[in-house]
């Protein structure tokens, strides 16, 4: 994937979904996409 500073490298974005009331982690994932908006 493209880097902010130029060039390309393997890049991953960790995501976590948490239930605010209980504090429990509902979902965890690692994305390898440029646009993570669709994942939220």
mmJSON file of the N, C-alpha and C atoms, coordinates in Angstrom:
{"data_MODEL":{"atom_site":{
"group_PDB":["ATOM","ATOM","ATOM","ATOM","ATOM","ATOM","ATOM","ATOM","ATOM","ATOM","ATOM","ATOM","ATOM","ATOM","ATOM","ATOM","ATOM","ATOM","ATOM","ATOM","ATOM","ATOM","ATOM","ATOM","ATOM","ATOM","ATOM","ATOM","ATOM","ATOM","ATOM","ATOM","ATOM","ATOM","ATOM","ATOM","ATOM","ATOM","ATOM","ATOM","ATOM","ATOM","ATOM","ATOM","ATOM","ATOM","ATOM","ATOM","ATOM","ATOM","ATOM","ATOM","ATOM","ATOM","ATOM","ATOM","ATOM","ATOM","ATOM","ATOM","ATOM","ATOM","ATOM","ATOM","ATOM","ATOM","ATOM","ATOM","ATOM","ATOM","ATOM","ATOM","ATOM","ATOM","ATOM","ATOM","ATOM","ATOM","ATOM","ATOM","ATOM","ATOM","ATOM","ATOM","ATOM","ATOM","ATOM","ATOM","ATOM","ATOM","ATOM","ATOM","ATOM","ATOM","ATOM","ATOM","ATOM","ATOM","ATOM","ATOM","ATOM","ATOM","ATOM","ATOM","ATOM","ATOM","ATOM","ATOM","ATOM","ATOM","ATOM","ATOM","ATOM","ATOM","ATOM","ATOM","ATOM","ATOM","ATOM","ATOM"],
"id":[1,2,3,4,5,6,7,8,9,10,11,12,13,14,15,16,17,18,19,20,21,22,23,24,25,26,27,28,29,30,31,32,33,34,35,36,37,38,39,40,41,42,43,44,45,46,47,48,49,50,51,52,53,54,55,56,57,58,59,60,61,62,63,64,65,66,67,68,69,70,71,72,73,74,75,76,77,78,79,80,81,82,83,84,85,86,87,88,89,90,91,92,93,94,95,96,97,98,99,100,101,102,103,104,105,106,107,108,109,110,111,112,113,114,115,116,117,118,119,120],
"type_symbol":["N","C","C","N","C","C","N","C","C","N","C","C","N","C","C","N","C","C","N","C","C","N","C","C","N","C","C","N","C","C","N","C","C","N","C","C","N","C","C","N","C","C","N","C","C","N","C","C","N","C","C","N","C","C","N","C","C","N","C","C","N","C","C","N","C","C","N","C","C","N","C","C","N","C","C","N","C","C","N","C","C","N","C","C","N","C","C","N","C","C","N","C","C","N","C","C","N","C","C","N","C","C","N","C","C","N","C","C","N","C","C","N","C","C","N","C","C","N","C","C"],
"label_atom_id":["N","CA","C","N","CA","C","N","CA","C","N","CA","C","N","CA","C","N","CA","C","N","CA","C","N","CA","C","N","CA","C","N","CA","C","N","CA","C","N","CA","C","N","CA","C","N","CA","C","N","CA","C","N","CA","C","N","CA","C","N","CA","C","N","CA","C","N","CA","C","N","CA","C","N","CA","C","N","CA","C","N","CA","C","N","CA","C","N","CA","C","N","CA","C","N","CA","C","N","CA","C","N","CA","C","N","CA","C","N","CA","C","N","CA","C","N","CA","C","N","CA","C","N","CA","C","N","CA","C","N","CA","C","N","CA","C","N","CA","C"],
"label_alt_id":[null,null,null,null,null,null,null,null,null,null,null,null,null,null,null,null,null,null,null,null,null,null,null,null,null,null,null,null,null,null,null,null,null,null,null,null,null,null,null,null,null,null,null,null,null,null,null,null,null,null,null,null,null,null,null,null,null,null,null,null,null,null,null,null,null,null,null,null,null,null,null,null,null,null,null,null,null,null,null,null,null,null,null,null,null,null,null,null,null,null,null,null,null,null,null,null,null,null,null,null,null,null,null,null,null,null,null,null,null,null,null,null,null,null,null,null,null,null,null,null],
"label_comp_id":["UNK","UNK","UNK","UNK","UNK","UNK","UNK","UNK","UNK","UNK","UNK","UNK","UNK","UNK","UNK","UNK","UNK","UNK","UNK","UNK","UNK","UNK","UNK","UNK","UNK","UNK","UNK","UNK","UNK","UNK","UNK","UNK","UNK","UNK","UNK","UNK","UNK","UNK","UNK","UNK","UNK","UNK","UNK","UNK","UNK","UNK","UNK","UNK","UNK","UNK","UNK","UNK","UNK","UNK","UNK","UNK","UNK","UNK","UNK","UNK","UNK","UNK","UNK","UNK","UNK","UNK","UNK","UNK","UNK","UNK","UNK","UNK","UNK","UNK","UNK","UNK","UNK","UNK","UNK","UNK","UNK","UNK","UNK","UNK","UNK","UNK","UNK","UNK","UNK","UNK","UNK","UNK","UNK","UNK","UNK","UNK","UNK","UNK","UNK","UNK","UNK","UNK","UNK","UNK","UNK","UNK","UNK","UNK","UNK","UNK","UNK","UNK","UNK","UNK","UNK","UNK","UNK","UNK","UNK","UNK"],
"label_asym_id":["A","A","A","A","A","A","A","A","A","A","A","A","A","A","A","A","A","A","A","A","A","A","A","A","A","A","A","A","A","A","A","A","A","A","A","A","A","A","A","A","A","A","A","A","A","A","A","A","A","A","A","A","A","A","A","A","A","A","A","A","A","A","A","A","A","A","A","A","A","A","A","A","A","A","A","A","A","A","A","A","A","A","A","A","A","A","A","A","A","A","A","A","A","A","A","A","A","A","A","A","A","A","A","A","A","A","A","A","A","A","A","A","A","A","A","A","A","A","A","A"],
"label_entity_id":["1","1","1","1","1","1","1","1","1","1","1","1","1","1","1","1","1","1","1","1","1","1","1","1","1","1","1","1","1","1","1","1","1","1","1","1","1","1","1","1","1","1","1","1","1","1","1","1","1","1","1","1","1","1","1","1","1","1","1","1","1","1","1","1","1","1","1","1","1","1","1","1","1","1","1","1","1","1","1","1","1","1","1","1","1","1","1","1","1","1","1","1","1","1","1","1","1","1","1","1","1","1","1","1","1","1","1","1","1","1","1","1","1","1","1","1","1","1","1","1"],
"label_seq_id":[1,1,1,2,2,2,3,3,3,4,4,4,5,5,5,6,6,6,7,7,7,8,8,8,9,9,9,10,10,10,11,11,11,12,12,12,13,13,13,14,14,14,15,15,15,16,16,16,17,17,17,18,18,18,19,19,19,20,20,20,21,21,21,22,22,22,23,23,23,24,24,24,25,25,25,26,26,26,27,27,27,28,28,28,29,29,29,30,30,30,31,31,31,32,32,32,33,33,33,34,34,34,35,35,35,36,36,36,37,37,37,38,38,38,39,39,39,40,40,40],
"pdbx_PDB_ins_code":[null,null,null,null,null,null,null,null,null,null,null,null,null,null,null,null,null,null,null,null,null,null,null,null,null,null,null,null,null,null,null,null,null,null,null,null,null,null,null,null,null,null,null,null,null,null,null,null,null,null,null,null,null,null,null,null,null,null,null,null,null,null,null,null,null,null,null,null,null,null,null,null,null,null,null,null,null,null,null,null,null,null,null,null,null,null,null,null,null,null,null,null,null,null,null,null,null,null,null,null,null,null,null,null,null,null,null,null,null,null,null,null,null,null,null,null,null,null,null,null],
"Cartn_x":[0.839,0.0,0.876,0.39,1.175,1.396,2.568,2.896,2.635,2.476,2.309,3.548,4.726,5.99,6.435,5.628,5.99,6.46,6.447,6.846,5.715,6.014,5.018,5.63,4.801,5.248,4.025,4.216,3.068,2.576,1.326,0.737,-0.549,-0.76,-1.941,-2.532,-3.865,-4.56,-5.341,-4.949,-5.73,-7.002,-8.123,-9.379,-9.992,-10.694,-11.375,-12.737,-13.773,-15.104,-15.392,-15.781,-15.984,-17.404,-18.047,-19.329,-19.04,-19.515,-19.17,-19.74,-20.957,-21.59,-20.867,-20.471,-19.828,-18.304,-17.766,-16.319,-15.761,-16.633,-16.191,-15.814,-14.769,-14.38,-15.349,-16.019,-17.015,-16.386,-15.423,-14.796,-13.39,-12.464,-11.103,-10.687,-9.983,-9.594,-8.34,-7.662,-6.518,-6.822,-6.82,-7.183,-5.942,-6.032,-4.946,-5.484,-6.457,-7.052,-6.674,-6.707,-6.364,-7.479,-8.729,-9.871,-10.631,-10.481,-11.154,-12.526,-13.024,-14.336,-15.447,-15.379,-16.411,-16.424,-15.312,-15.21,-15.89,-15.947,-16.541,-18.042],
"Cartn_y":[-1.182,0.0,1.235,2.347,3.581,4.131,4.694,5.337,6.831,7.482,8.934,9.645,9.087,9.717,9.334,8.579,8.108,6.666,6.019,4.622,3.708,2.438,1.438,0.473,-0.061,-1.028,-1.748,-2.895,-3.536,-2.653,-2.309,-1.468,-2.107,-2.078,-2.683,-1.724,-1.739,-0.876,-1.745,-1.751,-2.508,-1.736,-2.44,-1.821,-2.636,-1.939,-2.597,-1.925,-2.738,-2.225,-2.601,-1.585,-1.796,-1.383,-2.183,-1.811,-0.869,0.359,1.386,1.05,0.556,0.293,-0.79,-1.862,-2.969,-2.918,-2.185,-2.14,-3.369,-4.226,-5.459,-5.204,-5.885,-5.833,-6.716,-6.121,-6.834,-7.436,-6.72,-7.185,-6.597,-7.353,-6.875,-7.405,-6.57,-6.965,-6.202,-6.691,-6.002,-5.842,-4.604,-4.298,-4.065,-4.436,-4.137,-3.33,-2.45,-1.599,-0.149,0.646,2.064,2.843,2.529,3.266,2.375,2.64,1.801,2.328,3.395,3.942,2.912,2.05,1.05,-0.009,-0.196,-1.221,-0.778,0.509,0.999,0.875],
"Cartn_z":[0.0,0.0,0.0,-0.525,-0.541,0.873,1.103,2.376,2.293,3.45,3.493,2.97,3.261,2.875,1.475,0.759,-0.572,-0.52,-1.646,-1.705,-1.272,-1.21,-0.808,0.193,1.064,2.062,2.6,3.257,3.903,5.051,5.044,6.092,6.573,7.877,8.468,9.486,9.607,10.552,11.531,12.808,13.788,14.151,14.297,14.705,15.838,16.726,17.841,18.012,18.226,18.548,19.993,20.79,22.22,22.602,23.443,24.026,25.19,25.085,26.074,27.45,27.512,28.812,29.61,28.945,29.668,29.589,28.603,28.42,27.74,27.233,26.579,25.129,24.683,23.276,22.5,21.511,20.726,19.476,18.889,17.666,17.59,17.031,16.777,15.42,14.653,13.303,12.907,11.898,11.311,9.826,9.355,7.976,7.134,5.877,4.944,3.757,4.047,3.033,3.275,2.224,2.34,3.038,2.715,3.25,4.229,5.519,6.52,6.9,6.269,6.6,6.455,5.457,5.229,6.319,7.004,8.041,9.335,9.595,10.829,10.766],
"occupancy":[1.0,1.0,1.0,1.0,1.0,1.0,1.0,1.0,1.0,1.0,1.0,1.0,1.0,1.0,1.0,1.0,1.0,1.0,1.0,1.0,1.0,1.0,1.0,1.0,1.0,1.0,1.0,1.0,1.0,1.0,1.0,1.0,1.0,1.0,1.0,1.0,1.0,1.0,1.0,1.0,1.0,1.0,1.0,1.0,1.0,1.0,1.0,1.0,1.0,1.0,1.0,1.0,1.0,1.0,1.0,1.0,1.0,1.0,1.0,1.0,1.0,1.0,1.0,1.0,1.0,1.0,1.0,1.0,1.0,1.0,1.0,1.0,1.0,1.0,1.0,1.0,1.0,1.0,1.0,1.0,1.0,1.0,1.0,1.0,1.0,1.0,1.0,1.0,1.0,1.0,1.0,1.0,1.0,1.0,1.0,1.0,1.0,1.0,1.0,1.0,1.0,1.0,1.0,1.0,1.0,1.0,1.0,1.0,1.0,1.0,1.0,1.0,1.0,1.0,1.0,1.0,1.0,1.0,1.0,1.0],
"B_iso_or_equiv":[0.0,0.0,0.0,0.0,0.0,0.0,0.0,0.0,0.0,0.0,0.0,0.0,0.0,0.0,0.0,0.0,0.0,0.0,0.0,0.0,0.0,0.0,0.0,0.0,0.0,0.0,0.0,0.0,0.0,0.0,0.0,0.0,0.0,0.0,0.0,0.0,0.0,0.0,0.0,0.0,0.0,0.0,0.0,0.0,0.0,0.0,0.0,0.0,0.0,0.0,0.0,0.0,0.0,0.0,0.0,0.0,0.0,0.0,0.0,0.0,0.0,0.0,0.0,0.0,0.0,0.0,0.0,0.0,0.0,0.0,0.0,0.0,0.0,0.0,0.0,0.0,0.0,0.0,0.0,0.0,0.0,0.0,0.0,0.0,0.0,0.0,0.0,0.0,0.0,0.0,0.0,0.0,0.0,0.0,0.0,0.0,0.0,0.0,0.0,0.0,0.0,0.0,0.0,0.0,0.0,0.0,0.0,0.0,0.0,0.0,0.0,0.0,0.0,0.0,0.0,0.0,0.0,0.0,0.0,0.0],
"pdbx_formal_charge":[null,null,null,null,null,null,null,null,null,null,null,null,null,null,null,null,null,null,null,null,null,null,null,null,null,null,null,null,null,null,null,null,null,null,null,null,null,null,null,null,null,null,null,null,null,null,null,null,null,null,null,null,null,null,null,null,null,null,null,null,null,null,null,null,null,null,null,null,null,null,null,null,null,null,null,null,null,null,null,null,null,null,null,null,null,null,null,null,null,null,null,null,null,null,null,null,null,null,null,null,null,null,null,null,null,null,null,null,null,null,null,null,null,null,null,null,null,null,null,null],
"auth_seq_id":[1,1,1,2,2,2,3,3,3,4,4,4,5,5,5,6,6,6,7,7,7,8,8,8,9,9,9,10,10,10,11,11,11,12,12,12,13,13,13,14,14,14,15,15,15,16,16,16,17,17,17,18,18,18,19,19,19,20,20,20,21,21,21,22,22,22,23,23,23,24,24,24,25,25,25,26,26,26,27,27,27,28,28,28,29,29,29,30,30,30,31,31,31,32,32,32,33,33,33,34,34,34,35,35,35,36,36,36,37,37,37,38,38,38,39,39,39,40,40,40],
"auth_comp_id":["UNK","UNK","UNK","UNK","UNK","UNK","UNK","UNK","UNK","UNK","UNK","UNK","UNK","UNK","UNK","UNK","UNK","UNK","UNK","UNK","UNK","UNK","UNK","UNK","UNK","UNK","UNK","UNK","UNK","UNK","UNK","UNK","UNK","UNK","UNK","UNK","UNK","UNK","UNK","UNK","UNK","UNK","UNK","UNK","UNK","UNK","UNK","UNK","UNK","UNK","UNK","UNK","UNK","UNK","UNK","UNK","UNK","UNK","UNK","UNK","UNK","UNK","UNK","UNK","UNK","UNK","UNK","UNK","UNK","UNK","UNK","UNK","UNK","UNK","UNK","UNK","UNK","UNK","UNK","UNK","UNK","UNK","UNK","UNK","UNK","UNK","UNK","UNK","UNK","UNK","UNK","UNK","UNK","UNK","UNK","UNK","UNK","UNK","UNK","UNK","UNK","UNK","UNK","UNK","UNK","UNK","UNK","UNK","UNK","UNK","UNK","UNK","UNK","UNK","UNK","UNK","UNK","UNK","UNK","UNK"],
"auth_asym_id":["A","A","A","A","A","A","A","A","A","A","A","A","A","A","A","A","A","A","A","A","A","A","A","A","A","A","A","A","A","A","A","A","A","A","A","A","A","A","A","A","A","A","A","A","A","A","A","A","A","A","A","A","A","A","A","A","A","A","A","A","A","A","A","A","A","A","A","A","A","A","A","A","A","A","A","A","A","A","A","A","A","A","A","A","A","A","A","A","A","A","A","A","A","A","A","A","A","A","A","A","A","A","A","A","A","A","A","A","A","A","A","A","A","A","A","A","A","A","A","A"],
"auth_atom_id":["N","CA","C","N","CA","C","N","CA","C","N","CA","C","N","CA","C","N","CA","C","N","CA","C","N","CA","C","N","CA","C","N","CA","C","N","CA","C","N","CA","C","N","CA","C","N","CA","C","N","CA","C","N","CA","C","N","CA","C","N","CA","C","N","CA","C","N","CA","C","N","CA","C","N","CA","C","N","CA","C","N","CA","C","N","CA","C","N","CA","C","N","CA","C","N","CA","C","N","CA","C","N","CA","C","N","CA","C","N","CA","C","N","CA","C","N","CA","C","N","CA","C","N","CA","C","N","CA","C","N","CA","C","N","CA","C","N","CA","C"],
"pdbx_PDB_model_num":[1,1,1,1,1,1,1,1,1,1,1,1,1,1,1,1,1,1,1,1,1,1,1,1,1,1,1,1,1,1,1,1,1,1,1,1,1,1,1,1,1,1,1,1,1,1,1,1,1,1,1,1,1,1,1,1,1,1,1,1,1,1,1,1,1,1,1,1,1,1,1,1,1,1,1,1,1,1,1,1,1,1,1,1,1,1,1,1,1,1,1,1,1,1,1,1,1,1,1,1,1,1,1,1,1,1,1,1,1,1,1,1,1,1,1,1,1,1,1,1]
}}}
